[in-house]
Amino acid sequence: MKITAVRAIPMSDPVPPERQHRTDLGTKVKNDAVLVMVETDEGLTGIGSSLGSPPVLCGVVEHDLEPVLLGEDPIFSERLYEKMYNGSRWKPALERGHAQPGDGRRGVTMEAIAGVDIAIWDVKAKKLGIPVFQALGAARDSIRGYASGGWAPGDEAEQELGGYAAKGFSAVKMRVVGRDGFSIENTLRRVAAARRGIGPSVELMVDAHGSLDISTAIRLARRLEEFDVDWFEEPISPDDHPGLAEVRRSTTVPIATGEREFTRFDFEDLFLHRAVDIAQPDIARAGGFTEIRRIAAMASAKGIRLAPHAWGSGVLFAASIHMAMAAPNCHILEVSQGYMPMMNELFVEPYDIQDGTVHAPTQPGLGFTLREDALERFKYIPGPEFVF
Ligand SMILES: [Mg+2]
């Protein structure tokens, strides 16, 4: 099997005005993603997806990545990842056995590589006639999901989070900064309301999107202990690993982070600083299946669990399901409760989620088929995703 073309298609999913709301990230007016297609001479096509700036991602895929992949066999997925990551020095990198990356080690280049890697694994597993998670080495065929949302202001958090538990989720996540802004007291009020709504036995996690400073994060973490919070996610900027370790040492609440880290090298730095209890690589950013598999193994050696970050597009949720089924140290998977048709209405087949448990797809590859109208419906709209 040989790769004959790699295509990148920008996509957008506008949020209708009545569903738009302001958070610490601004007001989200649309979700963007790039659909990646790896075509082969055997008629099999792999699909992947990238997150990031669509016009830039499409340029990287078409100008930098497609030329190095043409004529290659997708079965050699590790080799193709190394070709993309090491650029012009991929040959000596493989011959000598150490990485020799060029300039595109992070950022949008890695986001493009991740999207292509997902498509390569999809077509590789299709060729093998098995689902991706089985091609990776299956650890399970179902996993506990957690409902990820929780933006409601004040005491309304009780009803919002309680609603997730009522759907059957045994774990739920809320945002530290609600629609009513941030203060430590307000967050505690919302967390107390959420705990009332879900009862004592459902796990509760909180996510600050990296928006706090170190001292505020420590003060909040200590107060969260009485609410039996299962993890405090991205309390501070992802650029400060020593600072995150300081937060972790100051509290008994486990620290989760990783959705904005690139490659195993960023995770190695997090692990060296002893900054994290739960690693959350995003398959669209960390480097696709190939690199997350390495990150999962490194994390397991440190006793760190994996909870993949899953957001943005149906292809990425599907890929995250397969990763969760394949990594032994993955204990839970994010299931978005946000407004996201590009995640939930992209495929012909529905996701198999029952009583908060996510079940593995059974068809070869990622196991999902794009709806006929998907490209027309999610046509790209220029402009930023957030308005602040
Ligand atoms: Mg998060």
Residues whose N, C-alpha, C, O or C-beta is under 5 A from the ligand:
A	BS01	MG	D207
